[in-house]
Amino acid sequence: MPLTTIESFSVSYLQVLDENGVLDRALEPELSDADLLRLHRFMEMARDSDQRMLKLQRQGRIGTFPLCTGQEAPSCGAALAMRESDWLVASYRERGARLMRGEPPTQDYLYYNGFEEGAAMAEPLSMRRTTPTQVILAAQTLHAVGIAYAMRLQGEKDTAVVTFLGDGATSQGDFHEALNFAAVWQVPVVFICQNNQWAISHPREKQTRSETIAQKAIAYGMPGLQLDGNDVLACYRATREALDRARSGGGPTLLEAVTYRLLMHTTADDPRKYRSEADEQAWWRKDPLVRFRKYLKEVKGLLTDADIERIQHEISEENKQHVQAFEARKDFKPDASFDFVFGTRHAVIEEQRALFLQDLARRAGAGEDGARTAAREEAAHG
């Protein structure tokens, strides 16, 4: 019995600026000089923040945190394409996007030192519409769809949601549920998968048999595109087009940004145990920052090496001041974590809060010797 082809599919790949700095002018997005320089500055800021936090962690001045070095292009490119009223529902490797939307670097220092204040968002609107860092893999994709559906119910138009996830998150059920509901409801969500090749130590080829992650969009009835995730121009262009489609009623899109985590998964990780130095060096040669600097210098004539060195120095000094401000801060609310367990207060949580505050007061009143005694008593009673 002959078979009939119902439908056939293909997945496209987008690259505007390759690793050698060769530009496809037909695909080059129309960006002002101011936008290009802003994009560069925040990519540099994300890189510097990453390196500064790594030093702080090694000195015991902040806790364990995930690094974003090598992955600045997808988040910064997407943030530039977004409007202030759009929602950013991110994971934990989008430092550049958060900075571009107005989040001060001190939020990261607070968050990764265990202070609940690090998850608090204030003005401007772009920050109030940036959700706190999500560590649970793929959970934020469902949040993104829920926010987009809520906007529809409230009659909010010309606004969209951008959510990020890693390649490992595509193995979670939440990801598939989110794509399915987003497509069925045709809500304005752009899913951006940062395929950095590794889910901690688990390689991408052991995550899925799919040739691409972008093709997973086909099963759910939405557009899917793979792009060079180290090409910030491609990241901007793809996100802008997906956002335009979402705002005009065209529904969700899945973008797969092929990139690489140049450093460790978190500061508790040693990538040399599961990947080769040769592989790392090959990807360092595709560094998104080096590529973009070359474009700004040689193609656009907007920067010189001296300009870049000056900008890097300014950013370094600025971030140093942020660290000083963070370490000088003393106004922390010790029971802040109890405020956000549920959307409304619950008796059981309030009982636990009261016990926590009583114990804190007892320790403070007892002094150092009393605190040691209390600790020994707790240890003796399990």
C-alpha positions as CSV (number, residue, x, y, z in Angstrom):
1,M,0.0,0.0,0.0
2,P,1.6,3.3,-1.1
3,L,2.1,5.9,1.7
4,T,1.0,9.5,1.2
5,T,3.1,12.3,2.5
6,I,1.0,14.5,4.8
7,E,3.5,17.2,5.4
8,S,7.3,17.7,5.3
9,F,9.4,19.9,7.5
10,S,12.8,21.6,7.6
11,V,14.8,23.6,10.1
12,S,16.6,26.8,9.0
13,Y,19.9,28.1,10.5
14,L,20.7,31.8,10.9
15,Q,24.1,33.4,11.0
16,V,24.9,37.1,10.3
17,L,28.4,37.5,11.5
18,D,30.6,34.4,11.5
19,E,33.5,33.5,13.8
20,N,36.0,35.2,11.4
21,G,34.1,38.4,11.4
22,V,32.7,37.9,7.9
23,L,29.4,39.7,7.6
24,D,26.3,38.7,5.6
25,R,25.1,42.2,4.7
26,A,21.8,41.0,3.4
27,L,21.0,39.7,6.9
28,E,22.6,42.5,8.9
29,P,19.9,44.1,11.2
30,E,19.4,47.8,11.0
31,L,20.7,49.1,14.4
32,S,21.7,52.6,15.3
33,D,25.2,53.3,16.4
34,A,23.9,54.0,19.9
35,D,22.2,50.6,20.1
36,L,25.4,48.8,18.8
37,L,27.5,50.5,21.4
38,R,25.0,49.8,24.2
39,L,24.9,46.2,23.2
40,H,28.7,46.0,23.3
41,R,28.9,47.7,26.7
42,F,26.5,45.3,28.4
43,M,28.2,42.3,26.9
44,E,31.5,43.6,28.3
45,M,29.7,44.3,31.6
46,A,28.3,40.8,31.8
47,R,31.7,39.3,31.2
48,D,33.4,41.5,33.8
49,S,30.7,40.7,36.3
50,D,31.2,37.0,35.7
51,Q,35.0,37.3,36.3
52,R,34.6,39.5,39.4
53,M,32.0,37.2,40.9
54,L,34.3,34.2,40.3
55,K,37.1,35.9,42.2
56,L,34.7,36.8,45.1
57,Q,33.5,33.2,45.3
58,R,37.1,31.9,45.4
59,Q,37.7,34.3,48.2
60,G,34.7,33.2,50.1
61,R,32.9,36.5,49.7
62,I,29.8,35.1,47.8
63,G,28.4,31.6,47.4
64,T,28.3,29.2,44.5
65,F,26.9,30.7,41.3
66,P,26.6,29.8,37.6
67,L,28.8,31.5,35.0
68,C,27.7,33.1,31.7
69,T,31.1,33.6,30.0
70,G,30.7,32.8,26.4
71,Q,27.0,33.1,26.4
72,E,26.6,36.8,26.4
73,A,25.2,37.0,22.9
74,P,21.8,35.3,23.2
75,S,20.7,37.2,26.3
76,C,22.0,40.6,25.3
77,G,20.8,40.3,21.8
78,A,17.3,39.3,23.0
79,A,17.2,42.1,25.6
80,L,18.0,44.7,22.9
81,A,15.0,43.4,20.8
82,M,12.6,43.6,23.8
83,R,10.4,46.5,24.8
84,E,10.4,47.7,28.4
85,S,6.9,46.4,28.8
86,D,7.8,42.9,27.7
87,W,8.4,40.2,30.3
88,L,11.8,38.5,30.8
89,V,11.3,35.1,32.4
90,A,14.9,33.8,32.6
91,S,16.8,30.9,34.0
92,Y,20.2,31.5,35.7
93,R,22.6,32.3,32.8
94,E,21.1,35.5,31.4
95,R,23.2,38.0,33.4
96,G,23.6,40.2,30.3
97,A,19.9,40.5,29.7
98,R,19.2,41.3,33.3
99,L,21.8,44.1,33.3
100,M,20.4,45.5,30.1
101,R,16.9,45.7,31.6
102,G,18.2,47.7,34.6
103,E,19.0,45.2,37.2
104,P,22.1,46.4,39.2
105,P,25.0,43.9,39.6
106,T,24.4,44.0,43.4
107,Q,21.3,41.9,42.9
108,D,23.5,39.0,41.9
109,Y,25.9,39.5,44.8
110,L,22.9,39.5,47.2
111,Y,21.2,36.5,45.5
112,Y,24.3,34.3,45.5
113,N,25.1,35.2,49.1
114,G,21.7,33.8,50.2
115,F,19.9,37.1,50.8
116,E,16.3,37.1,49.6
117,E,16.6,40.8,48.8
118,G,18.6,39.7,45.7
119,A,15.3,38.4,44.1
120,A,13.4,41.6,44.8
121,M,12.6,43.7,41.7
122,A,11.7,47.4,41.7
123,E,11.5,50.2,39.2
124,P,11.8,50.7,36.2
125,L,9.0,48.7,34.5
126,S,11.5,46.5,32.8
127,M,12.8,45.3,36.2
128,R,9.3,44.8,37.6
129,R,8.7,42.6,34.5
130,T,11.8,40.6,35.0
131,T,11.2,37.5,37.1
132,P,13.7,36.3,39.8
133,T,16.4,33.8,38.8
134,Q,14.9,30.3,38.3
135,V,17.2,27.4,39.2
136,I,14.7,24.6,38.7
137,L,15.2,23.4,35.1
138,A,12.4,24.4,32.7
139,A,10.0,25.5,35.5
140,Q,10.2,29.1,34.1
141,T,8.8,28.0,30.7
142,L,5.5,27.3,32.3
143,H,5.6,30.6,34.2
144,A,6.2,32.4,30.9
145,V,3.2,30.8,29.2
146,G,1.0,31.6,32.3
147,I,2.1,35.2,32.2
148,A,1.3,35.5,28.5
149,Y,-2.1,33.9,29.0
150,A,-2.8,36.3,31.9
151,M,-1.9,39.3,29.7
152,R,-4.5,38.1,27.2
153,L,-7.2,37.8,29.8
154,Q,-6.4,41.3,31.0
155,G,-6.6,42.7,27.5
156,E,-2.9,43.7,27.4
157,K,-1.8,44.0,23.8
158,D,1.5,44.6,22.0
159,T,3.4,42.9,24.7
160,A,5.3,39.6,24.7
161,V,7.3,37.2,27.0
162,V,10.8,36.0,26.4
163,T,11.9,32.9,28.4
164,F,15.3,31.3,28.4
165,L,16.3,27.7,29.1
166,G,19.3,25.4,28.6
167,D,19.6,22.3,26.4
168,G,19.3,20.1,29.5
169,A,16.0,21.7,30.3
170,T,14.5,20.3,27.1
171,S,14.6,16.9,28.8
172,Q,12.1,18.1,31.4
173,G,8.4,17.6,31.1
174,D,7.7,21.2,31.9
175,F,9.4,22.3,28.7
176,H,7.1,20.1,26.5
177,E,4.0,21.1,28.4
178,A,4.9,24.8,28.0
179,L,5.4,24.5,24.3
180,N,2.2,22.6,23.8
181,F,0.0,25.0,25.8
182,A,1.8,28.0,24.2
183,A,1.0,26.7,20.7
184,V,-2.6,25.6,21.5
185,W,-3.4,29.0,23.1
186,Q,-1.2,30.9,20.6
187,V,0.2,33.1,23.3
188,P,3.0,35.6,22.6
189,V,6.0,33.7,24.0
190,V,9.5,33.4,22.6
191,F,11.4,30.4,23.9
192,I,15.2,30.8,23.6
193,C,17.2,27.6,24.3
194,Q,20.8,28.3,24.9
195,N,22.3,25.1,23.6
196,N,25.7,25.3,25.3
197,Q,26.4,21.6,24.6
198,W,26.5,20.5,28.2
199,A,23.9,19.9,30.9
200,I,26.5,20.1,33.7
201,S,28.6,17.1,32.7
202,H,25.9,15.5,30.4
203,P,26.7,16.1,26.7
204,R,24.0,17.3,24.4
205,E,24.0,14.1,22.3
206,K,22.9,12.2,25.4
207,Q,20.0,14.6,26.0
208,T,18.2,13.9,22.8
209,R,18.4,12.0,19.5
210,S,17.0,15.0,17.6
211,E,19.4,16.5,15.1
212,T,18.5,20.0,16.4
213,I,16.6,21.3,19.4
214,A,14.8,23.8,17.1
215,Q,13.0,20.9,15.4
216,K,11.1,20.2,18.6
217,A,8.9,23.2,17.7
218,I,7.5,21.3,14.7
219,A,5.8,18.7,17.0
220,Y,3.9,21.5,18.7
221,G,2.9,23.5,15.7
222,M,5.1,26.6,16.1
223,P,8.1,28.0,14.1
224,G,11.5,26.8,15.1
225,L,14.9,28.3,14.2
226,Q,18.5,27.3,14.9
227,L,21.0,30.2,15.0
228,D,24.6,30.9,15.8
229,G,24.4,31.7,19.5
230,N,27.8,33.4,19.5
231,D,26.6,35.9,16.9
232,V,24.9,38.7,18.7
233,L,23.5,40.2,15.5
234,A,21.8,36.9,14.7
235,C,20.5,36.6,18.2
236,Y,19.0,40.1,18.0
237,R,17.5,39.6,14.5
238,A,15.9,36.2,15.4
239,T,14.4,37.5,18.6
240,R,13.1,40.7,17.1
241,E,11.4,38.8,14.3
242,A,9.9,36.3,16.8
243,L,8.7,39.1,19.0
244,D,7.1,40.9,16.0
245,R,5.3,37.7,15.1
246,A,4.2,37.2,18.7
247,R,2.8,40.7,19.2
248,S,0.9,40.5,15.9
249,G,-1.0,37.4,17.0
250,G,1.3,34.9,15.3
251,G,1.9,32.9,18.5
252,P,5.0,31.4,20.0
253,T,8.5,30.6,18.6
254,L,11.3,28.3,19.6
255,L,14.8,29.6,19.0
256,E,17.9,27.4,19.5
257,A,21.0,29.4,20.0
258,V,24.0,27.2,19.5
259,T,26.7,28.4,21.9
260,Y,29.2,27.1,24.5
261,R,29.7,27.5,28.2
262,L,33.4,28.5,28.2
263,L,33.9,28.1,31.9
264,M,32.4,25.8,34.6
265,H,28.7,25.1,35.0
266,T,28.9,26.6,38.5
267,T,31.8,27.3,40.8
268,A,31.3,23.9,42.3
269,D,32.1,22.2,38.9
270,D,35.3,21.1,37.2
271,P,34.7,20.9,33.5
272,R,38.1,19.4,32.8
273,K,36.8,16.1,34.2
274,Y,34.3,15.6,31.4
275,R,35.4,17.7,28.4
276,S,38.7,18.3,26.6
277,E,40.9,21.3,26.5
278,A,41.0,21.1,22.7
279,D,37.2,21.4,22.6
280,E,37.3,24.4,24.9
281,Q,40.0,26.2,22.9
282,A,38.0,25.6,19.7
283,W,35.1,27.4,21.2
284,W,37.2,30.2,22.7
285,R,38.1,31.0,19.1
286,K,34.4,31.6,18.5
287,D,34.1,34.0,21.5
288,P,31.1,36.3,20.9
289,L,32.7,39.3,22.4
290,V,35.9,39.1,20.3
291,R,33.7,38.7,17.2
292,F,31.5,41.7,18.0
293,R,34.4,43.9,18.9
294,K,36.0,43.1,15.5
295,Y,32.7,44.1,13.8
296,L,32.4,47.4,15.7
297,K,36.1,48.2,14.9
298,E,36.5,47.0,11.3
299,V,33.0,47.1,9.8
300,K,31.3,49.9,11.6
301,G,34.3,52.0,12.6
302,L,32.7,52.8,16.0
303,L,35.5,51.7,18.3
304,T,39.3,51.4,18.5
305,D,41.3,49.2,20.7
306,A,41.9,52.2,23.0
307,D,38.2,52.7,23.2
308,I,37.6,49.1,24.2
309,E,40.3,49.2,26.8
310,R,38.8,52.4,28.2
311,I,35.3,50.9,28.4
312,Q,36.6,47.8,30.1
313,H,38.4,49.9,32.7
314,E,35.2,52.0,33.3
315,I,33.1,48.8,33.7
316,S,35.7,47.3,36.1
317,E,35.7,50.3,38.3
318,E,31.9,50.5,38.2
319,N,31.6,46.8,39.2
320,K,34.2,47.4,42.0
321,Q,31.9,50.1,43.4
322,H,28.9,47.7,43.3
323,V,30.9,45.1,45.3
324,Q,31.8,47.8,47.9
325,A,28.2,48.9,48.1
326,F,27.0,45.3,48.6
327,E,29.6,44.5,51.3
328,A,28.7,47.7,53.2
329,R,25.0,46.9,53.3
330,K,23.6,45.9,56.6
331,D,19.8,46.4,56.3
332,F,18.9,42.8,55.6
333,K,15.6,41.4,56.8
334,P,16.5,38.1,58.4
335,D,13.1,36.5,57.9
336,A,12.6,37.7,54.3
337,S,12.6,34.2,53.0
338,F,9.3,33.5,54.8
339,D,7.6,36.4,52.9
340,F,7.7,34.6,49.6
341,V,6.9,30.9,50.3
342,F,3.3,31.6,49.1
343,G,1.5,34.5,47.5
344,T,-0.5,35.0,50.7
345,R,0.5,34.4,54.3
346,H,-0.3,31.0,56.0
347,A,-0.5,30.2,59.6
348,V,2.1,27.3,59.5
349,I,4.6,29.5,57.8
350,E,4.0,32.4,60.2
351,E,4.5,29.9,63.1
352,Q,7.8,28.9,61.7
353,R,8.8,32.6,61.2
354,A,8.0,33.4,64.8
355,L,10.1,30.4,66.0
356,F,13.0,31.5,63.8
357,L,12.9,35.1,65.1
358,Q,12.7,34.0,68.7
359,D,15.7,31.8,68.2
360,L,17.6,34.6,66.5
361,A,16.8,36.9,69.4
362,R,17.8,34.3,71.9
363,R,21.2,33.9,70.2
364,A,21.7,37.6,70.0
365,G,20.8,38.1,73.7
366,A,23.0,35.2,74.8
367,G,26.1,36.5,73.1
368,E,28.8,34.4,71.6
369,D,29.1,32.0,74.6
370,G,25.4,31.5,74.7
371,A,25.3,30.9,71.0
372,R,27.9,28.2,71.4
373,T,25.9,26.6,74.2
374,A,22.7,26.8,72.1
375,A,24.5,25.1,69.2
376,R,25.8,22.3,71.4
377,E,22.2,21.8,72.8
378,E,20.8,21.6,69.3
379,A,23.5,19.1,68.2
380,A,22.8,17.0,71.3
381,H,19.1,16.8,70.5
382,G,19.5,16.2,66.8
